[in-house]
């Protein structure tokens, strides 16, 4: 899966940054709603970057829809997306 430089989610465009470090907390990724930016940790495997990206866009989707989901639920949705997307791309 290709991680884009920008993604539009329900009318809002987020810039995607692949960076090290992501933040001072050593997270693999984060989303900054106030500046519409998603950060993914560069020094992790490509598969982990994809999982982190999907995790963060799931946060963006749920936030925009007003759905409150915990980290575990976000991880589950991101894992399913990671399995589905390559099938669509082929």
LUMNU-215238 format. One record per residue (C-alpha): residue in three letters; chain; x, y, z. Coordinates in pm, 1 decimal, padded with zeros to 6 digits. Layout:
% residues N
[ALA, A, [X, Y, Z]];
...
***
This chain:
% residues 90
[UNK, A, [00000.0, 00000.0, 00000.0]];
[UNK, A, [00124.0, 00345.2, -00087.3]];
[UNK, A, [00097.2, 00604.5, 00187.9]];
[UNK, A, [-00007.7, 00931.6, 00021.4]];
[UNK, A, [00127.7, 01277.4, 00101.1]];
[UNK, A, [-00229.8, 01400.5, 00156.1]];
[UNK, A, [-00561.6, 01231.0, 00220.2]];
[UNK, A, [-00913.9, 01369.3, 00217.3]];
[UNK, A, [-01140.1, 01223.6, 00485.6]];
[UNK, A, [-01504.4, 01326.1, 00489.5]];
[UNK, A, [-01432.6, 01672.1, 00353.1]];
[UNK, A, [-01115.1, 01744.4, 00549.0]];
[UNK, A, [-00767.4, 01718.3, 00396.0]];
[UNK, A, [-00482.0, 01590.1, 00611.2]];
[UNK, A, [-00112.4, 01624.9, 00529.0]];
[UNK, A, [00078.0, 01301.1, 00586.5]];
[UNK, A, [00432.5, 01327.5, 00722.8]];
[UNK, A, [00674.9, 01034.6, 00756.4]];
[UNK, A, [00911.4, 01163.2, 01025.5]];
[UNK, A, [01140.1, 01079.0, 01316.4]];
[UNK, A, [01057.5, 01146.1, 01588.3]];
[UNK, A, [00679.1, 01170.1, 01566.9]];
[UNK, A, [00648.7, 01336.8, 01906.3]];
[UNK, A, [00817.3, 01354.9, 02243.7]];
[UNK, A, [00630.1, 01044.8, 02364.0]];
[UNK, A, [00798.0, 00804.6, 02117.2]];
[UNK, A, [00466.7, 00712.1, 01955.9]];
[UNK, A, [00458.2, 00531.9, 01620.5]];
[UNK, A, [00216.6, 00793.7, 01491.5]];
[UNK, A, [-00024.7, 01066.9, 01583.8]];
[UNK, A, [-00287.1, 01295.6, 01443.0]];
[UNK, A, [-00292.4, 01670.4, 01497.2]];
[UNK, A, [-00654.0, 01771.6, 01437.8]];
[UNK, A, [-00586.1, 02144.0, 01479.4]];
[UNK, A, [-00338.1, 02153.4, 01187.6]];
[UNK, A, [-00485.6, 01861.8, 00988.6]];
[UNK, A, [-00166.6, 01657.6, 00999.7]];
[UNK, A, [-00097.1, 01286.9, 01044.3]];
[UNK, A, [00253.9, 01182.0, 01142.2]];
[UNK, A, [00393.5, 00833.0, 01093.1]];
[UNK, A, [00723.2, 00717.1, 01240.9]];
[UNK, A, [00987.6, 00673.9, 00971.4]];
[UNK, A, [01210.7, 00430.8, 01164.1]];
[UNK, A, [00965.4, 00141.2, 01163.0]];
[UNK, A, [00905.0, -00129.7, 00904.1]];
[UNK, A, [00693.0, -00052.0, 00598.5]];
[UNK, A, [00421.0, -00282.7, 00728.2]];
[UNK, A, [00419.4, -00100.6, 01062.6]];
[UNK, A, [00408.5, 00236.3, 00885.3]];
[UNK, A, [00101.6, 00118.5, 00691.9]];
[UNK, A, [-00066.0, -00005.7, 01010.4]];
[UNK, A, [00011.9, 00323.7, 01186.8]];
[UNK, A, [-00119.7, 00526.6, 00891.4]];
[UNK, A, [-00444.4, 00327.8, 00885.9]];
[UNK, A, [-00473.8, 00361.1, 01263.7]];
[UNK, A, [-00444.4, 00738.9, 01241.9]];
[UNK, A, [-00689.9, 00776.4, 00951.4]];
[UNK, A, [-00935.3, 00561.6, 01146.6]];
[UNK, A, [-00905.3, 00817.4, 01429.4]];
[UNK, A, [-00977.1, 01091.8, 01174.3]];
[UNK, A, [-01284.5, 00909.5, 01037.4]];
[UNK, A, [-01430.2, 00838.7, 01380.4]];
[UNK, A, [-01362.7, 01191.6, 01506.8]];
[UNK, A, [-01532.5, 01346.6, 01204.2]];
[UNK, A, [-01831.0, 01113.6, 01242.0]];
[UNK, A, [-01853.1, 01182.6, 01615.3]];
[UNK, A, [-01795.9, 00816.4, 01706.3]];
[UNK, A, [-01600.9, 00756.0, 02025.7]];
[UNK, A, [-01373.9, 00451.8, 01989.9]];
[UNK, A, [-01095.2, 00335.0, 02216.8]];
[UNK, A, [-00743.9, 00250.9, 02098.2]];
[UNK, A, [-00817.6, -00121.9, 02086.2]];
[UNK, A, [-01118.3, -00070.3, 01858.0]];
[UNK, A, [-00919.7, 00169.0, 01636.8]];
[UNK, A, [-00645.5, -00095.7, 01607.4]];
[UNK, A, [-00901.6, -00358.9, 01507.0]];
[UNK, A, [-01048.6, -00141.8, 01230.2]];
[UNK, A, [-00700.3, -00049.4, 01104.7]];
[UNK, A, [-00598.3, -00417.4, 01094.2]];
[UNK, A, [-00902.6, -00506.6, 00886.6]];
[UNK, A, [-00833.9, -00216.0, 00649.4]];
[UNK, A, [-00474.0, -00333.2, 00611.9]];
[UNK, A, [-00603.8, -00670.0, 00491.7]];
[UNK, A, [-00874.0, -00529.3, 00261.6]];
[UNK, A, [-00690.1, -00245.5, 00084.0]];
[UNK, A, [-00430.8, -00460.9, -00098.2]];
[UNK, A, [-00715.5, -00667.9, -00244.2]];
[UNK, A, [-00874.1, -00352.1, -00384.0]];
[UNK, A, [-00544.5, -00223.4, -00524.1]];
[UNK, A, [-00479.5, -00541.7, -00727.0]];
***
